[in-house]
C-alpha cells in the first residue's frame, strides 16, 4: 500500500486527496473530514491482488451509494485504476 501511495503522490495531479484507513482499506476523500464520502476505496491483499472501488455518482447509480469495483494485478494497473476511479466518482473538481 505504501508503494501505491508513493506512486500516486508522484503523479502530476493537483487535486488534494485526503485518506483514512478502515479495516485494512485506504479510503480516499475529497475533503479533510471523516464525514466526506469515501469516493475511492483501495484494498491490497498483496502486490498482485489490489481491489479498487469508487462511489458511482448519483445520476449514474442504479441505487443510492452504489460502488463500482475492479481488480488490479500490478501496481501500475492499480495506479491507473485509482486515477480512473477518482475521475469517474466525480468527487474532485479540476482547476
Buried (B, 14 or more C-beta within 10 A) or exposed (E): BEEBEEBBEEEEEEBEBEEBEEEEBBBBBBEEEEEBBBBBBBBBEEBEEBBBBBBBEEEEEEEEEEBBEBEBEEBEBBBEBBBBBBBBBBBBEEE
